[in-house]
Amino acid sequence: MKPTVSKLLRRQTGLTMVELMVALAIGSFLMVGALQIYGQSREAFVVNESIARVQETAQFAMDTIEADLRMASNWGRNSRGLAVEGRSLVGDADPLGMVPSSALDCGARWVLDLGRPVTGTNNSYGLSCGTTVAAGPAQPNSDIITVRRASVTPVVPMGGRLQIQSTRIQGRVFINGTIPGEFEEPVVPTAPALATDPSATHNLIVNSYYVAQESELIPGVPTLRMKTLTMDSGASVIRDQEVAPGVENIQLQLGIDVNQDNTVDRYVNPGDPIYDPNAVGYLPGARVMTARIWMIVRSTSQEQGVQDVNDYRPGDATLGVYNDNFRRLQVSKTILLRNART
């Protein structure tokens, strides 16, 4: 027997009020849970992204300095800076022909102090050349790391460029070593002749790393900068360029071999006279074997929920507790100088 119309209508009636309220309650709980999971996931993503950015900055800055330090004391075909003629002593003339106190030049010893392939200043700026105006003053209580070396690949003599001609046992710094061509031909750059040929020409490279209080890329953020010996308009010049915004402090200590057994006997701060051949306190034969670097890197902006209460003491510096909302990371590394061993 077929159901009547009234029975069919009764079977097709909607949800009761109780069933609707239960469904809405379950749906609301699911929505709230989904929103909480989304919020927590987004917060975790932001935190991880911030941590990753700080770690990337620290890794990039450390890798940049490390690559330079490992090649310190490479003068082309030898690693004996004291055997390179033309290296600077106290009172020597400025090889770039500028006023040493000028912001454009860092002085004769900065360029040609080849007896100290790695040096710096301790907890101060210490260079005779000023910082870039846009970068503001140097960060207080931060070291300077200066690296001197030659280019790895031999080059051709180039007019206006500070270069090194070296053999296995000696070297010579030169600039504008030229001979005039006949019949009004252009002047041809040439390297000086050495008694112990064969020799090769390499570019002289000098870099000083320091921390400035103001980044040109991200205003209000401290930054790692580098003064580097380079070329401009056919002449050797010193250029100041930004390396890594977010670096807040760098510290340096040098591992010294004092008895020529190719092992580190003590660590000293940059500027210590023990490894300076021109200083009264120089210990003959003392060589820099390793460089120990500390670096503090900070986020570019403050973060809600972050409170930095760590006590920072990198190297010999006491920076204390910042007690602010920036995320920070302290990293350190000991780097072996490849050309330091006898």
Phi, psi and omega per residue, in radians:
M1 nan 2.219 -3.101
K2 -1.269 2.489 3.109
P3 -1.175 2.584 3.108
T4 -1.323 2.906 3.141
V5 -1.067 -0.700 -3.106
S6 -1.113 -0.647 3.114
K7 -1.204 -0.653 3.088
L8 -1.120 -0.721 3.114
L9 -1.102 -0.681 3.139
R10 -1.154 -0.602 3.122
R11 -1.228 -0.450 -3.084
Q12 -1.670 0.298 3.113
T13 -1.213 2.650 -3.100
G14 -1.300 -2.938 -3.141
L15 -1.227 2.625 3.016
T16 -1.356 2.911 3.140
M17 -1.067 -0.671 -3.141
V18 -1.132 -0.781 3.128
E19 -1.105 -0.687 3.118
L20 -1.137 -0.749 3.138
M21 -1.124 -0.720 3.107
V22 -1.090 -0.762 3.137
A23 -1.100 -0.751 3.114
L24 -1.121 -0.691 3.135
A25 -1.112 -0.796 3.127
I26 -1.107 -0.760 3.113
G27 -1.081 -0.699 3.134
S28 -1.117 -0.762 3.112
F29 -1.064 -0.721 3.125
L30 -1.137 -0.731 3.120
M31 -1.128 -0.771 3.130
V32 -1.079 -0.754 3.114
G33 -1.096 -0.739 3.129
A34 -1.119 -0.716 3.123
L35 -1.152 -0.673 3.111
Q36 -1.133 -0.756 3.117
I37 -1.095 -0.716 3.116
Y38 -1.106 -0.785 -3.138
G39 -1.104 -0.760 3.129
Q40 -1.153 -0.687 3.121
S41 -1.139 -0.712 3.132
R42 -1.165 -0.724 3.120
E43 -1.112 -0.745 3.106
A44 -1.101 -0.666 3.117
F45 -1.114 -0.767 -3.132
V46 -1.106 -0.755 3.137
V47 -1.118 -0.830 3.139
N48 -1.099 -0.648 3.107
E49 -1.129 -0.732 3.123
S50 -1.128 -0.773 3.110
I51 -1.085 -0.745 -3.136
A52 -1.096 -0.702 -3.135
R53 -1.122 -0.740 3.124
V54 -1.136 -0.744 3.121
Q55 -1.127 -0.683 3.119
E56 -1.132 -0.718 3.106
T57 -1.094 -0.783 3.129
A58 -1.091 -0.738 -3.124
Q59 -1.144 -0.766 -3.127
F60 -1.130 -0.818 -3.116
A61 -1.112 -0.758 3.140
M62 -1.151 -0.729 3.129
D63 -1.100 -0.660 3.141
T64 -1.106 -0.822 -3.136
I65 -1.219 -0.702 -3.101
E66 -1.083 -0.766 -3.134
A67 -1.057 -0.642 3.120
D68 -1.229 -0.808 -3.091
L69 -1.103 -0.681 -3.096
R70 -1.071 -0.492 -3.110
M71 -1.701 0.089 3.118
A72 -1.014 2.535 3.136
S73 1.271 0.231 2.981
N74 -1.534 1.974 -3.129
W75 -1.925 0.542 3.141
G76 1.723 -1.706 -3.106
R77 -1.668 -0.041 3.055
N78 -2.561 2.996 -3.118
S79 -2.146 0.413 -3.084
R80 -1.821 1.632 -3.107
G81 -1.082 -0.582 -3.130
L82 -1.248 -0.208 3.115
A83 -1.654 0.018 -3.131
V84 -1.586 2.006 3.110
E85 -1.235 2.538 -3.136
G86 1.626 -0.008 3.088
R87 -1.216 2.731 -2.987
S88 -1.459 2.517 2.947
L89 -2.109 2.955 3.126
V90 -1.031 2.256 3.112
G91 1.560 -0.018 3.111
D92 -1.195 2.725 3.136
A93 -1.195 2.671 3.126
D94 -1.259 2.099 -3.075
P95 -1.220 -0.310 3.136
L96 -1.605 -0.078 3.085
G97 1.250 0.437 3.130
M98 -1.983 2.997 3.070
V99 -1.348 2.127 -3.062
P100 -1.002 -0.518 -3.125
S101 -1.418 -0.100 3.137
S102 -1.182 2.633 3.099
A103 -1.173 -0.247 -3.112
L104 -1.540 -0.207 -3.019
D105 -2.453 2.565 -3.081
C106 -1.884 0.132 3.054
G107 1.707 2.870 -3.059
A108 -1.127 -0.769 -3.087
R109 -1.185 -0.538 3.117
W110 -1.080 -0.695 -3.092
V111 -1.385 -0.817 -2.873
L112 -2.041 0.312 3.120
D113 -1.397 1.179 -3.020
L114 -1.292 -0.223 3.040
G115 -1.216 -0.295 3.084
R116 -2.158 1.494 -3.106
P117 -1.140 -0.455 3.066
V118 -2.287 2.172 3.105
T119 -2.702 -2.878 -3.134
G120 2.923 -2.919 3.046
T121 -2.203 2.607 -2.997
N122 -1.731 2.028 3.054
N123 0.987 0.550 3.094
S124 -2.809 2.933 -3.127
Y125 -1.265 -1.071 2.914
G126 1.325 -0.031 3.094
L127 -1.615 2.595 3.131
S128 -1.304 -0.303 3.083
C129 -1.648 2.512 -3.081
G130 -1.389 2.998 3.062
T131 -1.425 2.877 3.070
T132 -1.176 2.395 -3.076
V133 -0.997 -0.752 -3.091
A134 -1.130 -0.428 -3.108
A135 -1.555 -0.136 -3.131
G136 1.257 -2.960 -3.129
P137 -1.255 2.897 3.097
A138 -1.262 2.671 3.128
Q139 -1.181 2.252 3.108
P140 -1.186 2.707 3.088
N141 1.075 0.465 3.102
S142 -2.115 2.498 -3.116
D143 -1.459 2.919 2.948
I144 -2.008 2.400 3.101
I145 -2.008 2.071 3.128
T146 -1.993 2.262 -3.113
V147 -2.141 2.300 3.101
R148 -2.139 2.354 -3.123
R149 -2.919 -3.134 3.045
A150 -1.953 2.795 3.082
S151 -1.107 2.580 -3.106
V152 -1.210 -0.775 -3.084
T153 -1.552 2.310 3.061
P154 -1.045 2.608 -3.128
V155 -2.271 3.036 3.056
V156 -1.568 2.634 3.066
P157 -0.979 2.382 -3.061
M158 -2.287 2.208 3.129
G159 -1.069 2.332 3.100
G160 1.497 -0.095 -3.088
R161 -1.810 2.281 3.024
L162 -1.220 2.121 -3.076
Q163 -2.357 2.922 3.127
I164 -2.182 2.233 2.993
Q165 -1.765 2.141 -3.024
S166 -2.403 2.622 2.969
T167 -2.046 -2.943 3.141
R168 -1.189 -0.385 -3.030
I169 -2.198 -0.127 -3.126
Q170 -2.634 2.983 3.125
G171 -2.714 2.946 -3.132
R172 -2.615 2.201 3.028
V173 -1.460 2.369 3.112
F174 -2.567 2.777 3.059
I175 -2.575 2.381 -3.129
N176 0.990 0.630 3.034
G177 -1.284 1.681 -3.026
T178 -2.222 2.747 2.998
I179 -2.169 2.435 -3.135
P180 -1.290 2.424 3.089
G181 -1.445 2.722 3.128
E182 -1.446 2.832 3.095
F183 0.940 0.726 3.067
E184 1.044 0.536 3.037
E185 -1.281 2.771 3.130
P186 -1.047 2.639 3.090
V187 -1.164 2.310 -3.077
V188 -1.870 2.050 3.095
P189 -1.093 2.432 3.125
T190 -2.471 2.690 -3.130
A191 -1.590 2.662 3.106
P192 -1.211 2.587 3.115
A193 -1.404 2.394 3.102
L194 -1.989 2.601 -3.054
A195 -1.222 -0.381 -3.054
T196 -1.961 0.880 3.077
D197 -1.081 2.783 0.187
P198 -1.387 2.672 -3.114
S199 -2.293 2.977 3.128
A200 -2.469 2.692 -3.135
T201 -1.764 2.365 3.099
H202 -2.395 2.596 3.076
N203 -1.306 2.444 3.031
L204 -1.395 2.248 -3.123
I205 -2.086 2.218 3.072
V206 -2.318 2.192 3.122
N207 -2.290 2.350 3.011
S208 -2.104 2.170 -3.134
Y209 -1.787 2.287 3.110
Y210 -2.571 2.924 -3.131
V211 -1.900 2.180 3.069
A212 -1.779 2.730 -3.065
Q213 -1.381 -0.267 -3.022
E214 -2.369 2.175 3.069
S215 -1.447 2.455 3.035
E216 -1.349 -0.373 -3.122
L217 -1.556 -0.692 -3.116
I218 -2.253 1.683 -3.087
P219 -0.980 2.471 3.102
G220 1.497 0.068 -3.089
V221 -2.037 2.285 3.059
P222 -1.162 2.759 -3.026
T223 -2.618 2.611 3.000
L224 -1.429 2.248 3.119
R225 -2.172 2.918 -3.094
M226 -2.476 2.233 2.943
K227 -1.621 2.180 -3.033
T228 -2.317 2.476 3.083
L229 -1.389 2.144 -3.076
T230 -2.583 -2.934 -3.122
M231 -2.023 2.536 3.042
D232 -2.669 2.138 3.125
S233 0.950 0.699 3.064
G234 1.374 0.273 -3.136
A235 -2.385 2.649 3.073
S236 -1.310 2.247 3.136
V237 -2.414 2.946 3.080
I238 -1.951 2.122 -3.110
R239 -1.917 2.441 3.114
D240 -1.849 2.058 -3.065
Q241 -2.351 2.685 -3.125
E242 -1.440 2.464 -3.104
V243 -1.952 -0.945 -3.017
A244 -2.660 1.797 3.054
P245 -1.118 2.438 3.123
G246 1.922 -0.310 3.075
V247 -1.289 2.165 -3.016
E248 -1.835 -0.428 -3.113
N249 -2.825 2.460 2.993
I250 -2.254 2.535 3.104
Q251 -2.319 2.570 -3.082
L252 -2.349 2.368 2.900
Q253 -2.326 2.511 -3.038
L254 -1.927 2.301 3.073
G255 -1.516 2.097 -3.008
I256 -1.900 2.321 2.960
D257 -1.678 2.001 -3.060
V258 -1.747 -0.268 -3.088
N259 -2.076 0.256 3.026
Q260 1.032 0.701 3.061
D261 -1.913 0.242 3.086
N262 1.125 0.478 3.039
T263 -2.269 2.673 -3.136
V264 -1.377 2.170 3.139
D265 -1.716 -0.490 3.126
R266 -2.809 2.768 3.045
Y267 -1.909 2.377 -3.135
V268 -2.275 2.818 3.080
N269 -1.381 2.711 3.092
P270 -1.050 2.469 -3.106
G271 1.633 -0.094 3.108
D272 -1.113 2.351 -3.074
P273 -1.229 -0.190 -3.026
I274 -1.070 -0.505 -3.103
Y275 -1.955 0.224 -3.123
D276 -1.764 1.868 -3.108
P277 -1.048 -0.324 -3.119
N278 -1.660 -0.014 -3.057
A279 -1.720 2.709 -3.139
V280 -1.133 -0.640 -3.104
G281 -1.505 0.294 -3.104
Y282 -1.180 2.355 3.064
L283 -1.749 1.896 -3.063
P284 -0.931 2.296 -3.139
G285 1.594 -0.179 -3.141
A286 -1.168 2.318 -3.099
R287 -2.349 2.548 3.060
V288 -1.381 2.122 -3.120
M289 -1.794 -0.681 -3.095
T290 -2.411 2.826 3.046
A291 -2.247 2.189 3.113
R292 -1.798 2.107 -3.050
I293 -1.974 2.335 2.928
W294 -2.014 2.533 -3.134
M295 -2.542 2.352 3.040
I296 -1.967 2.161 -3.108
V297 -2.068 2.429 -3.087
R298 -2.201 2.720 3.088
S299 -1.153 2.724 -3.090
T300 -1.376 -0.245 3.127
S301 -2.505 2.785 3.121
Q302 -1.295 2.645 -3.085
E303 -2.165 2.327 3.098
Q304 -1.169 2.324 -3.140
G305 1.592 -0.108 3.110
V306 -1.755 2.258 3.081
Q307 -2.341 1.886 -3.076
D308 -1.482 1.826 3.135
V309 -2.007 0.311 3.117
N310 -1.302 2.594 3.099
D311 -1.719 1.898 -3.032
Y312 -1.626 2.198 3.120
R313 -2.415 1.141 3.134
P314 -1.321 2.384 3.121
G315 1.007 -2.248 3.103
D316 -1.766 0.172 -3.113
A317 -1.601 2.504 3.048
T318 -2.024 1.740 -3.086
L319 -1.611 -0.378 3.084
G320 1.344 -2.726 -3.089
V321 -1.767 2.178 3.130
Y322 -1.339 -0.637 3.100
N323 0.924 0.914 3.100
D324 -2.347 -2.955 -3.044
N325 -1.832 0.378 3.068
F326 -1.618 2.496 3.052
R327 -1.492 2.319 -3.114
R328 -2.242 2.703 3.094
L329 -2.413 2.245 3.047
Q330 -1.845 2.200 3.122
V331 -2.189 2.738 3.099
S332 -2.584 2.706 -3.129
K333 -2.769 2.472 3.043
T334 -1.824 2.183 -2.997
I335 -2.016 2.236 3.101
L336 -1.508 2.269 3.076
L337 -1.386 2.049 -3.024
R338 -1.095 -0.513 -3.038
N339 -1.776 0.234 -3.059
A340 -1.436 -0.505 -3.087
R341 -1.220 2.556 3.103
T342 -1.379 nan nan
